Amino acid sequence: MRCLACKNMFRVKITWSNIFLDKKYYLCDECTNKYKVNYNYVTIPLDSLIEIFYIFDTTYDVNPISFLLERRFIFEFILKKYNLNKIIFLYYDTFNDFYNDIDNINELALFNRKIVVLVTYFSNL
């Protein structure tokens, strides 16, 4: 397979514990160790309560598609924690994208639903 971050070829070692798993790998071991995942959570009180889940504290110069597995884990957590019929779920690659869209998010607050946001890269302005 080819690592989506460093573009190097890598091989997944097949063992008895993972032989029947249908798991896709997007990062090599080196990049997995280099880009440490830091799942975190912050609440911002704007016109409505906005809960932001993010994966990384800082922005890396890597395509966010590389972290599909990490986003899947946090999305499954959000699915278990909230009823998706009662929230507004948004996804942004960076916190700056979220901040630039704040006017539209304030309009969504008029629906009187909790807004849950998933951000890949959370870095302060």
Sequence and secondary structure as in RCSB ss.txt:
>XXXX:A:sequence
MRCLACKNMFRVKITWSNIFLDKKYYLCDECTNKYKVNYNYVTIPLDSLIEIFYIFDTTYDVNPISFLLERRFIF
EFILKKYNLNKIIFLYYDTFNDFYNDIDNINELALFNRKIVVLVTYFSNL
>XXXX:A:secstr
 B TTT  B      TTTTT      S HHHHHHS    EEEEEESSSEEEEEEEESS  SS GGGGHHHHHHHH
HHHHHHS TTSEEEEEEEEHHHHHHTHHHHHHHGGG  EEEEEEEE    
